[in-house]
Amino acid sequence: MKLGIVGLPNVGKTTLFNALTHANAAATAYAFTSAESNLGVVAVPDSRLDRLDEALETPKKVNATIDVVDIAGLAEGASRGEGLGNRFLADIRGVDAVAHVIRAFTNPEVAHVSERLDPRADVDLVETELVLSDVELVERRLDKTRKAARSGDKAAKHELEVLEALNEALLGGRLAKRIERTADDAPLFRELALVSDRPVLFVLNIDDDQSAAGALEQHADFVEWARGRGDQVVAVAARLEAELADLEPEDAAEFRAELGADEAGTLAVVLRAADEVLGYITFFTGDFRSSESRAWQLPRGWTAKQAAGRIHSDIEHGFVRAKVVGIADLIELKSFHAAGEKALQRTEGKDYVVQDGDVINFMHTG
């Protein structure tokens, strides 16, 4: 999974990236100075995995990971190549979901592109540029499709109808992800890879001394608007979290307690929200004193056989069955064998839909 961090210049994108990845990418106080996108890999914190590793006495614990891209700042006119627009739009097409960082902190030393805090206005500006870039892409595709449709190609005629309706909706200001599509038309949308078709998580970047709950209450109108259209909103003090990320976990927890920083504003909350936006769940592998306890991410609705493919294609191809135990039961009983004796282990076939928190041992040939 690849998560793109986007937003206007100087909203704290790179600071949040540094907090998540410990990468120490350069953060600047002036617009258009971050010309290069940064890429990092983030281990997703999961207290369930910590407890599972301890209970199973495994020598190694492996967290699930997310690839994070700090995308160059967007500005008005990006769809026409203004600022770093072309680079921004190229990079955002390569991500699965977007963490849209919005400035909610007050720091006079960091320039503000519009000189006022207005989350809704910032979102409108960014989304307008995304939609305009999609219009340009769709219109180019329309030119090609019209030529094919004039030749009598039935598939091209249908595609032309879909593209014309799509273009009209985009010109009306609708995000691609808000535009209905049939199952037959879904492949066309995937091929287009429209930048306004990505799922979005809004991240309010707040002052170091402000609680996440307080920030969400302060910007209640924006939160209500965003959630009303199906988007998630979290708040985090990115600068504080970047500083805490440089400390040992115990020291960071102690410092956080001294500051009174609440759990709702931590990076773990941001990452869990990103998982939810993407529709991902987490399953686990491991057994008593096995080689490792490990967390794996999987799109919600995927089957046991598809989950096996997450581990290795050979396991998917040779899939026979899956032994499944709920993670709470395995933590308590400490092994699949003990879970089986308590009738808490299930044997599932290839079409079993994996649930969040399943611990799975895969039986396979080869």
C-alpha positions, 0 to 999 in steps of 0.5 A: 500500500502506498500513501501519498501525503499532499497539501498546500505548501507549508502545511507540514507535509514533510514534518508529518512524513519525518514523524512517520518515517524518521527520515529527516527529510528537509522541511522548509518555511517557504513555498515551492522549495520542496521540489523532490518527493520523499519516499519512506516505509513505515511500520504500522504500530499494532498493540495486538502484534506486540501481545501476540509476540510476547504470548507466542515467545517468538524470536522475531516480530514483524509489523505490517508496513505502508509506503509513504510518499511526501509529495511536493506542495500543490498550489493554485494553477498546478493543473496548468503546470504552475509551481511544482504542479506537474511533479505533484500530479505525476506523483499522486497518480502512483499512490493508493490513498491520500493523506491530505494535510491541512494547516491548523497551527499558528506559527508566524515564522512559517509562511502561509500561502493564503495568510489565514487558517481556513481548512475548507478553503484549502481543501477546495483549492487543492481539489479544484486543481485535482479535478482540473487535471482529471478534465485534461486527461479525460478530454485527451482520452475523449479525442482518441475515443471519438475517432474510434467511435466514428469507425463504428466500434461498439466498445468505443461508442460505449466508452465515449458515452461514459467519458462524456458523462464523466467529463461533464461531472468533472467540469461541474466540480465533482471529484471522480470518486463521487461519480457512480460507475458500473462494474463493467466501467470500473476497468476504464476508471482504473485505467484512467487513474484519475487523481481525484479518484483516490480515497482521502484522509484529512489530517489537521496539523495542529499546534504542539500544545493543542489536543486532537480532541480540542482541534477537532472541536475547534474545526467542528464545521469542517469535520462535520462537512468532511465526514458528511461526505464520507471522508475521515478526519484526524488531528495531529501535532506533526512537529511534536510527533516528529520530535517524539519519533527521535526518542526511545519509545519509553522516553517518548511515552514519558514525555507525552504523558508530561505534556498531556498529549492524548492518544487520539493525536498520535501517529498510530491513529493516523496510520489506523485511519489510513488503513480504514480509508483504504478498506484494509484489515490486518491478519497475523501469522505465527505459533508458539515459538515459531520463527516469527509473529507477523502482521499482514495487511489485506483488502477487506473482503479478500479470501484465505487463498488470496491472503496466502498469496500475500505471504508467497505465491507458492503458498497461494498456488498450493493452498489446501486449507487454513487453520484460523484462530482469533488473535485474542484467543491465541494470545490467551492460549499461546498456541494453535494446539491449545486453541484446537483443544478448546475448539477455538481453532477453525479449518477454513477453505480457499473461499473463506473471507479473512476477518480483521484479527484472524491468526492463520496457519496455511496448509499447502502443497509444494 
